């Protein structure tokens, strides 16, 4: 009889932790958003549940001093 390893479920798989999804996941996506005038979307992160539905959107930005 074959023995199959049981996959280890992560907290994201079980739904005990929301999974972050960047609106622009890489440099080229950020550049494209800036070029399209979508500056307000840069720095946004969706946190999705285990069914893929967005539970919350977090917006990060620098303060006036650039920090």
PDB file of N, CA, C and O in Angstrom:
ATOM      1  N   UNK A   1       0.833  -1.164   0.000  1.00  0.00           N
ATOM      2  CA  UNK A   1       0.000   0.000   0.000  1.00  0.00           C
ATOM      3  C   UNK A   1       0.891   1.245   0.000  1.00  0.00           C
ATOM      4  O   UNK A   1       1.842   1.338   0.776  1.00  0.00           O
ATOM      5  N   UNK A   2       0.578   2.180  -0.860  1.00  0.00           N
ATOM      6  CA  UNK A   2       1.380   3.390  -0.985  1.00  0.00           C
ATOM      7  C   UNK A   2       1.113   4.329   0.186  1.00  0.00           C
ATOM      8  O   UNK A   2      -0.015   4.453   0.663  1.00  0.00           O
ATOM      9  N   UNK A   3       2.165   4.977   0.628  1.00  0.00           N
ATOM     10  CA  UNK A   3       2.043   5.957   1.717  1.00  0.00           C
ATOM     11  C   UNK A   3       2.165   7.364   1.121  1.00  0.00           C
ATOM     12  O   UNK A   3       3.172   7.700   0.498  1.00  0.00           O
ATOM     13  N   UNK A   4       1.152   8.156   1.316  1.00  0.00           N
ATOM     14  CA  UNK A   4       1.156   9.521   0.791  1.00  0.00           C
ATOM     15  C   UNK A   4       1.284  10.501   1.950  1.00  0.00           C
ATOM     16  O   UNK A   4       0.604  10.379   2.970  1.00  0.00           O
ATOM     17  N   UNK A   5       2.155  11.458   1.772  1.00  0.00           N
ATOM     18  CA  UNK A   5       2.339  12.465   2.813  1.00  0.00           C
ATOM     19  C   UNK A   5       1.125  13.388   2.851  1.00  0.00           C
ATOM     20  O   UNK A   5       0.629  13.825   1.813  1.00  0.00           O
ATOM     21  N   UNK A   6       0.669  13.671   4.033  1.00  0.00           N
ATOM     22  CA  UNK A   6      -0.437  14.601   4.202  1.00  0.00           C
ATOM     23  C   UNK A   6       0.122  16.018   4.104  1.00  0.00           C
ATOM     24  O   UNK A   6       1.064  16.360   4.819  1.00  0.00           O
ATOM     25  N   UNK A   7      -0.446  16.843   3.231  1.00  0.00           N
ATOM     26  CA  UNK A   7       0.090  18.204   3.103  1.00  0.00           C
ATOM     27  C   UNK A   7      -0.143  19.002   4.391  1.00  0.00           C
ATOM     28  O   UNK A   7      -1.183  18.880   5.037  1.00  0.00           O
ATOM     29  N   UNK A   8       0.826  19.797   4.736  1.00  0.00           N
ATOM     30  CA  UNK A   8       0.701  20.657   5.906  1.00  0.00           C
ATOM     31  C   UNK A   8      -0.093  21.890   5.506  1.00  0.00           C
ATOM     32  O   UNK A   8       0.267  22.584   4.556  1.00  0.00           O
ATOM     33  N   UNK A   9      -1.157  22.159   6.218  1.00  0.00           N
ATOM     34  CA  UNK A   9      -1.974  23.330   5.929  1.00  0.00           C
ATOM     35  C   UNK A   9      -1.401  24.540   6.666  1.00  0.00           C
ATOM     36  O   UNK A   9      -1.032  24.461   7.838  1.00  0.00           O
ATOM     37  N   UNK A  10      -1.339  25.633   5.965  1.00  0.00           N
ATOM     38  CA  UNK A  10      -0.863  26.879   6.565  1.00  0.00           C
ATOM     39  C   UNK A  10      -2.034  27.605   7.219  1.00  0.00           C
ATOM     40  O   UNK A  10      -3.187  27.249   6.976  1.00  0.00           O
ATOM     41  N   UNK A  11      -1.763  28.616   8.042  1.00  0.00           N
ATOM     42  CA  UNK A  11      -2.857  29.409   8.612  1.00  0.00           C
ATOM     43  C   UNK A  11      -3.709  30.077   7.530  1.00  0.00           C
ATOM     44  O   UNK A  11      -4.887  30.354   7.753  1.00  0.00           O
ATOM     45  N   UNK A  12      -3.117  30.336   6.362  1.00  0.00           N
ATOM     46  CA  UNK A  12      -3.886  30.897   5.246  1.00  0.00           C
ATOM     47  C   UNK A  12      -4.870  29.863   4.700  1.00  0.00           C
ATOM     48  O   UNK A  12      -5.998  30.202   4.341  1.00  0.00           O
ATOM     49  N   UNK A  13      -4.436  28.596   4.637  1.00  0.00           N
ATOM     50  CA  UNK A  13      -5.297  27.520   4.139  1.00  0.00           C
ATOM     51  C   UNK A  13      -6.476  27.238   5.073  1.00  0.00           C
ATOM     52  O   UNK A  13      -7.581  26.940   4.619  1.00  0.00           O
ATOM     53  N   UNK A  14      -6.232  27.335   6.371  1.00  0.00           N
ATOM     54  CA  UNK A  14      -7.273  27.004   7.347  1.00  0.00           C
ATOM     55  C   UNK A  14      -8.214  28.172   7.618  1.00  0.00           C
ATOM     56  O   UNK A  14      -9.269  27.988   8.224  1.00  0.00           O
ATOM     57  N   UNK A  15      -7.843  29.365   7.176  1.00  0.00           N
ATOM     58  CA  UNK A  15      -8.686  30.533   7.402  1.00  0.00           C
ATOM     59  C   UNK A  15      -8.415  31.239   8.709  1.00  0.00           C
ATOM     60  O   UNK A  15      -9.124  32.187   9.047  1.00  0.00           O
ATOM     61  N   UNK A  16      -7.408  30.810   9.461  1.00  0.00           N
ATOM     62  CA  UNK A  16      -7.113  31.474  10.726  1.00  0.00           C
ATOM     63  C   UNK A  16      -6.285  32.747  10.541  1.00  0.00           C
ATOM     64  O   UNK A  16      -6.104  33.522  11.481  1.00  0.00           O
ATOM     65  N   UNK A  17      -5.786  32.955   9.320  1.00  0.00           N
ATOM     66  CA  UNK A  17      -5.028  34.174   9.020  1.00  0.00           C
ATOM     67  C   UNK A  17      -5.425  34.651   7.630  1.00  0.00           C
ATOM     68  O   UNK A  17      -5.554  33.852   6.703  1.00  0.00           O
ATOM     69  N   UNK A  18      -5.618  35.973   7.491  1.00  0.00           N
ATOM     70  CA  UNK A  18      -5.926  36.554   6.186  1.00  0.00           C
ATOM     71  C   UNK A  18      -4.651  36.646   5.358  1.00  0.00           C
ATOM     72  O   UNK A  18      -3.582  36.947   5.889  1.00  0.00           O
ATOM     73  N   UNK A  19      -4.762  36.389   4.067  1.00  0.00           N
ATOM     74  CA  UNK A  19      -3.586  36.398   3.185  1.00  0.00           C
ATOM     75  C   UNK A  19      -3.446  37.745   2.489  1.00  0.00           C
ATOM     76  O   UNK A  19      -4.384  38.210   1.841  1.00  0.00           O
ATOM     77  N   UNK A  20      -2.264  38.383   2.620  1.00  0.00           N
ATOM     78  CA  UNK A  20      -2.063  39.675   1.960  1.00  0.00           C
ATOM     79  C   UNK A  20      -1.880  39.517   0.451  1.00  0.00           C
ATOM     80  O   UNK A  20      -1.188  38.610  -0.010  1.00  0.00           O
ATOM     81  N   UNK A  21      -2.510  40.412  -0.307  1.00  0.00           N
ATOM     82  CA  UNK A  21      -2.389  40.450  -1.775  1.00  0.00           C
ATOM     83  C   UNK A  21      -2.117  41.900  -2.172  1.00  0.00           C
ATOM     84  O   UNK A  21      -2.993  42.758  -2.063  1.00  0.00           O
ATOM     85  N   UNK A  22      -0.904  42.159  -2.628  1.00  0.00           N
ATOM     86  CA  UNK A  22      -0.547  43.509  -3.058  1.00  0.00           C
ATOM     87  C   UNK A  22      -1.302  43.898  -4.317  1.00  0.00           C
ATOM     88  O   UNK A  22      -1.464  43.078  -5.221  1.00  0.00           O
ATOM     89  N   UNK A  23      -1.766  45.141  -4.385  1.00  0.00           N
ATOM     90  CA  UNK A  23      -2.434  45.609  -5.602  1.00  0.00           C
ATOM     91  C   UNK A  23      -1.432  45.665  -6.751  1.00  0.00           C
ATOM     92  O   UNK A  23      -1.773  45.341  -7.889  1.00  0.00           O
ATOM     93  N   UNK A  24      -0.213  46.069  -6.464  1.00  0.00           N
ATOM     94  CA  UNK A  24       0.870  46.055  -7.458  1.00  0.00           C
ATOM     95  C   UNK A  24       1.968  45.157  -6.901  1.00  0.00           C
ATOM     96  O   UNK A  24       2.771  45.604  -6.082  1.00  0.00           O
ATOM     97  N   UNK A  25       2.016  43.898  -7.329  1.00  0.00           N
ATOM     98  CA  UNK A  25       2.925  42.931  -6.730  1.00  0.00           C
ATOM     99  C   UNK A  25       4.389  43.042  -7.143  1.00  0.00           C
ATOM    100  O   UNK A  25       5.246  42.363  -6.577  1.00  0.00           O
ATOM    101  N   UNK A  26       4.681  43.888  -8.121  1.00  0.00           N
ATOM    102  CA  UNK A  26       6.069  43.997  -8.555  1.00  0.00           C
ATOM    103  C   UNK A  26       6.343  45.406  -9.091  1.00  0.00           C
ATOM    104  O   UNK A  26       5.431  46.218  -9.249  1.00  0.00           O
ATOM    105  N   UNK A  27       7.593  45.668  -9.360  1.00  0.00           N
ATOM    106  CA  UNK A  27       8.034  46.992  -9.794  1.00  0.00           C
ATOM    107  C   UNK A  27       7.334  47.450 -11.073  1.00  0.00           C
ATOM    108  O   UNK A  27       6.924  48.607 -11.172  1.00  0.00           O
ATOM    109  N   UNK A  28       7.195  46.568 -12.037  1.00  0.00           N
ATOM    110  CA  UNK A  28       6.577  46.962 -13.307  1.00  0.00           C
ATOM    111  C   UNK A  28       5.097  47.324 -13.108  1.00  0.00           C
ATOM    112  O   UNK A  28       4.579  48.198 -13.803  1.00  0.00           O
ATOM    113  N   UNK A  29       4.425  46.666 -12.179  1.00  0.00           N
ATOM    114  CA  UNK A  29       3.032  47.004 -11.878  1.00  0.00           C
ATOM    115  C   UNK A  29       2.920  48.384 -11.237  1.00  0.00           C
ATOM    116  O   UNK A  29       1.985  49.131 -11.526  1.00  0.00           O
ATOM    117  N   UNK A  30       3.867  48.720 -10.370  1.00  0.00           N
ATOM    118  CA  UNK A  30       3.885  50.051  -9.741  1.00  0.00           C
ATOM    119  C   UNK A  30       4.115  51.118 -10.808  1.00  0.00           C
ATOM    120  O   UNK A  30       3.432  52.142 -10.825  1.00  0.00           O
ATOM    121  N   UNK A  31       5.066  50.878 -11.686  1.00  0.00           N
ATOM    122  CA  UNK A  31       5.359  51.836 -12.761  1.00  0.00           C
ATOM    123  C   UNK A  31       4.144  52.010 -13.669  1.00  0.00           C
ATOM    124  O   UNK A  31       3.825  53.130 -14.068  1.00  0.00           O
ATOM    125  N   UNK A  32       3.467  50.912 -13.996  1.00  0.00           N
ATOM    126  CA  UNK A  32       2.271  50.986 -14.839  1.00  0.00           C
ATOM    127  C   UNK A  32       1.171  51.796 -14.157  1.00  0.00           C
ATOM    128  O   UNK A  32       0.494  52.591 -14.809  1.00  0.00           O
ATOM    129  N   UNK A  33       0.986  51.599 -12.846  1.00  0.00           N
ATOM    130  CA  UNK A  33      -0.034  52.356 -12.106  1.00  0.00           C
ATOM    131  C   UNK A  33       0.316  53.840 -12.081  1.00  0.00           C
ATOM    132  O   UNK A  33      -0.563  54.687 -12.239  1.00  0.00           O
ATOM    133  N   UNK A  34       1.579  54.157 -11.887  1.00  0.00           N
ATOM    134  CA  UNK A  34       2.009  55.559 -11.877  1.00  0.00           C
ATOM    135  C   UNK A  34       1.817  56.188 -13.252  1.00  0.00           C
ATOM    136  O   UNK A  34       1.358  57.326 -13.357  1.00  0.00           O
ATOM    137  N   UNK A  35       2.164  55.457 -14.297  1.00  0.00           N
ATOM    138  CA  UNK A  35       2.028  55.971 -15.662  1.00  0.00           C
ATOM    139  C   UNK A  35       0.565  56.197 -16.036  1.00  0.00           C
ATOM    140  O   UNK A  35       0.257  57.084 -16.832  1.00  0.00           O
ATOM    141  N   UNK A  36      -0.336  55.396 -15.465  1.00  0.00           N
ATOM    142  CA  UNK A  36      -1.765  55.512 -15.764  1.00  0.00           C
ATOM    143  C   UNK A  36      -2.464  56.526 -14.862  1.00  0.00           C
ATOM    144  O   UNK A  36      -3.679  56.703 -14.946  1.00  0.00           O
ATOM    145  N   UNK A  37      -1.686  57.198 -13.992  1.00  0.00           N
ATOM    146  CA  UNK A  37      -2.275  58.184 -13.096  1.00  0.00           C
ATOM    147  C   UNK A  37      -3.033  57.580 -11.931  1.00  0.00           C
ATOM    148  O   UNK A  37      -3.888  58.238 -11.337  1.00  0.00           O
ATOM    149  N   UNK A  38      -2.730  56.337 -11.599  1.00  0.00           N
ATOM    150  CA  UNK A  38      -3.413  55.642 -10.503  1.00  0.00           C
ATOM    151  C   UNK A  38      -2.566  55.668  -9.232  1.00  0.00           C
ATOM    152  O   UNK A  38      -2.399  54.648  -8.563  1.00  0.00           O
ATOM    153  N   UNK A  39      -2.035  56.845  -8.909  1.00  0.00           N
ATOM    154  CA  UNK A  39      -1.158  56.983  -7.752  1.00  0.00           C
ATOM    155  C   UNK A  39      -1.835  56.575  -6.453  1.00  0.00           C
ATOM    156  O   UNK A  39      -1.177  56.053  -5.553  1.00  0.00           O
ATOM    157  N   UNK A  40      -3.147  56.806  -6.341  1.00  0.00           N
ATOM    158  CA  UNK A  40      -3.869  56.493  -5.103  1.00  0.00           C
ATOM    159  C   UNK A  40      -3.951  54.996  -4.828  1.00  0.00           C
ATOM    160  O   UNK A  40      -4.257  54.600  -3.704  1.00  0.00           O
ATOM    161  N   UNK A  41      -3.683  54.153  -5.830  1.00  0.00           N
ATOM    162  CA  UNK A  41      -3.736  52.704  -5.635  1.00  0.00           C
ATOM    163  C   UNK A  41      -2.408  52.112  -5.167  1.00  0.00           C
ATOM    164  O   UNK A  41      -2.365  50.959  -4.738  1.00  0.00           O
ATOM    165  N   UNK A  42      -1.344  52.874  -5.243  1.00  0.00           N
ATOM    166  CA  UNK A  42      -0.026  52.368  -4.847  1.00  0.00           C
ATOM    167  C   UNK A  42       0.026  52.292  -3.321  1.00  0.00           C
ATOM    168  O   UNK A  42      -0.317  53.251  -2.629  1.00  0.00           O
ATOM    169  N   UNK A  43       0.453  51.160  -2.815  1.00  0.00           N
ATOM    170  CA  UNK A  43       0.548  50.946  -1.378  1.00  0.00           C
ATOM    171  C   UNK A  43      -0.672  50.272  -0.783  1.00  0.00           C
ATOM    172  O   UNK A  43      -0.754  50.121   0.436  1.00  0.00           O
ATOM    173  N   UNK A  44      -1.620  49.862  -1.610  1.00  0.00           N
ATOM    174  CA  UNK A  44      -2.814  49.186  -1.104  1.00  0.00           C
ATOM    175  C   UNK A  44      -2.582  47.675  -1.080  1.00  0.00           C
ATOM    176  O   UNK A  44      -1.986  47.098  -1.989  1.00  0.00           O
ATOM    177  N   UNK A  45      -3.072  47.064  -0.016  1.00  0.00           N
ATOM    178  CA  UNK A  45      -2.958  45.618   0.155  1.00  0.00           C
ATOM    179  C   UNK A  45      -4.322  45.073   0.561  1.00  0.00           C
ATOM    180  O   UNK A  45      -4.912  45.533   1.539  1.00  0.00           O
ATOM    181  N   UNK A  46      -4.824  44.094  -0.188  1.00  0.00           N
ATOM    182  CA  UNK A  46      -6.045  43.383   0.194  1.00  0.00           C
ATOM    183  C   UNK A  46      -5.646  42.240   1.117  1.00  0.00           C
ATOM    184  O   UNK A  46      -4.610  41.605   0.920  1.00  0.00           O
ATOM    185  N   UNK A  47      -6.464  41.984   2.113  1.00  0.00           N
ATOM    186  CA  UNK A  47      -6.283  40.806   2.951  1.00  0.00           C
ATOM    187  C   UNK A  47      -7.485  39.909   2.697  1.00  0.00           C
ATOM    188  O   UNK A  47      -8.617  40.241   3.051  1.00  0.00           O
ATOM    189  N   UNK A  48      -7.212  38.750   2.065  1.00  0.00           N
ATOM    190  CA  UNK A  48      -8.265  37.836   1.628  1.00  0.00           C
ATOM    191  C   UNK A  48      -8.428  36.676   2.600  1.00  0.00           C
ATOM    192  O   UNK A  48      -7.466  36.226   3.222  1.00  0.00           O
ATOM    193  N   UNK A  49      -9.683  36.195   2.721  1.00  0.00           N
ATOM    194  CA  UNK A  49      -9.943  35.028   3.555  1.00  0.00           C
ATOM    195  C   UNK A  49      -9.641  33.751   2.773  1.00  0.00           C
ATOM    196  O   UNK A  49      -9.165  33.808   1.639  1.00  0.00           O
ATOM    197  N   UNK A  50      -9.924  32.594   3.390  1.00  0.00           N
ATOM    198  CA  UNK A  50      -9.587  31.319   2.751  1.00  0.00           C
ATOM    199  C   UNK A  50     -10.443  31.013   1.533  1.00  0.00           C
ATOM    200  O   UNK A  50     -10.142  30.076   0.794  1.00  0.00           O
ATOM    201  N   UNK A  51     -11.509  31.786   1.305  1.00  0.00           N
ATOM    202  CA  UNK A  51     -12.338  31.611   0.107  1.00  0.00           C
ATOM    203  C   UNK A  51     -11.973  32.610  -0.989  1.00  0.00           C
ATOM    204  O   UNK A  51     -12.578  32.612  -2.061  1.00  0.00           O
ATOM    205  N   UNK A  52     -10.982  33.458  -0.714  1.00  0.00           N
ATOM    206  CA  UNK A  52     -10.532  34.429  -1.705  1.00  0.00           C
ATOM    207  C   UNK A  52     -11.278  35.750  -1.680  1.00  0.00           C
ATOM    208  O   UNK A  52     -11.043  36.607  -2.532  1.00  0.00           O
ATOM    209  N   UNK A  53     -12.172  35.931  -0.719  1.00  0.00           N
ATOM    210  CA  UNK A  53     -12.910  37.195  -0.608  1.00  0.00           C
ATOM    211  C   UNK A  53     -12.095  38.192   0.202  1.00  0.00           C
ATOM    212  O   UNK A  53     -11.468  37.830   1.198  1.00  0.00           O
ATOM    213  N   UNK A  54     -12.106  39.439  -0.226  1.00  0.00           N
ATOM    214  CA  UNK A  54     -11.366  40.479   0.486  1.00  0.00           C
ATOM    215  C   UNK A  54     -12.091  40.842   1.773  1.00  0.00           C
ATOM    216  O   UNK A  54     -13.266  41.208   1.754  1.00  0.00           O
ATOM    217  N   UNK A  55     -11.382  40.738   2.888  1.00  0.00           N
ATOM    218  CA  UNK A  55     -11.951  41.063   4.190  1.00  0.00           C
ATOM    219  C   UNK A  55     -11.631  42.502   4.580  1.00  0.00           C
ATOM    220  O   UNK A  55     -12.430  43.155   5.251  1.00  0.00           O
ATOM    221  N   UNK A  56     -10.472  42.997   4.166  1.00  0.00           N
ATOM    222  CA  UNK A  56     -10.050  44.349   4.510  1.00  0.00           C
ATOM    223  C   UNK A  56      -9.005  44.814   3.501  1.00  0.00           C
ATOM    224  O   UNK A  56      -8.251  44.006   2.959  1.00  0.00           O
ATOM    225  N   UNK A  57      -8.967  46.127   3.253  1.00  0.00           N
ATOM    226  CA  UNK A  57      -7.938  46.737   2.406  1.00  0.00           C
ATOM    227  C   UNK A  57      -7.156  47.694   3.289  1.00  0.00           C
ATOM    228  O   UNK A  57      -7.742  48.544   3.960  1.00  0.00           O
ATOM    229  N   UNK A  58      -5.841  47.562   3.292  1.00  0.00           N
ATOM    230  CA  UNK A  58      -4.971  48.431   4.067  1.00  0.00           C
ATOM    231  C   UNK A  58      -4.216  49.327   3.094  1.00  0.00           C
ATOM    232  O   UNK A  58      -3.717  48.863   2.069  1.00  0.00           O
ATOM    233  N   UNK A  59      -4.136  50.618   3.423  1.00  0.00           N
ATOM    234  CA  UNK A  59      -3.419  51.580   2.594  1.00  0.00           C
ATOM    235  C   UNK A  59      -2.214  52.080   3.386  1.00  0.00           C
ATOM    236  O   UNK A  59      -2.352  52.575   4.505  1.00  0.00           O
ATOM    237  N   UNK A  60      -1.030  51.942   2.785  1.00  0.00           N
ATOM    238  CA  UNK A  60       0.196  52.417   3.412  1.00  0.00           C
ATOM    239  C   UNK A  60       0.744  53.578   2.589  1.00  0.00           C
ATOM    240  O   UNK A  60       0.730  53.553   1.359  1.00  0.00           O
ATOM    241  N   UNK A  61       1.222  54.587   3.292  1.00  0.00           N
ATOM    242  CA  UNK A  61       1.820  55.716   2.585  1.00  0.00           C
ATOM    243  C   UNK A  61       2.889  56.353   3.462  1.00  0.00           C
ATOM    244  O   UNK A  61       2.913  56.163   4.678  1.00  0.00           O
ATOM    245  N   UNK A  62       3.756  57.099   2.831  1.00  0.00           N
ATOM    246  CA  UNK A  62       4.808  57.804   3.556  1.00  0.00           C
ATOM    247  C   UNK A  62       4.226  59.075   4.158  1.00  0.00           C
ATOM    248  O   UNK A  62       3.258  59.639   3.647  1.00  0.00           O
ATOM    249  N   UNK A  63       4.836  59.514   5.257  1.00  0.00           N
ATOM    250  CA  UNK A  63       4.400  60.772   5.837  1.00  0.00           C
ATOM    251  C   UNK A  63       5.071  61.941   5.110  1.00  0.00           C
ATOM    252  O   UNK A  63       5.845  61.722   4.178  1.00  0.00           O
ATOM    253  N   UNK A  64       4.791  63.143   5.513  1.00  0.00           N
ATOM    254  CA  UNK A  64       5.310  64.335   4.814  1.00  0.00           C
ATOM    255  C   UNK A  64       6.834  64.380   4.804  1.00  0.00           C
ATOM    256  O   UNK A  64       7.428  64.985   3.912  1.00  0.00           O
ATOM    257  N   UNK A  65       7.474  63.743   5.790  1.00  0.00           N
ATOM    258  CA  UNK A  65       8.940  63.714   5.860  1.00  0.00           C
ATOM    259  C   UNK A  65       9.549  62.574   5.058  1.00  0.00           C
ATOM    260  O   UNK A  65      10.771  62.428   5.024  1.00  0.00           O
ATOM    261  N   UNK A  66       8.709  61.760   4.409  1.00  0.00           N
ATOM    262  CA  UNK A  66       9.205  60.661   3.581  1.00  0.00           C
ATOM    263  C   UNK A  66       9.467  59.387   4.343  1.00  0.00           C
ATOM    264  O   UNK A  66      10.029  58.446   3.784  1.00  0.00           O
ATOM    265  N   UNK A  67       9.077  59.325   5.606  1.00  0.00           N
ATOM    266  CA  UNK A  67       9.337  58.146   6.440  1.00  0.00           C
ATOM    267  C   UNK A  67       8.202  57.176   6.471  1.00  0.00           C
ATOM    268  O   UNK A  67       8.292  56.143   7.134  1.00  0.00           O
TER     269      UNK A  67
END
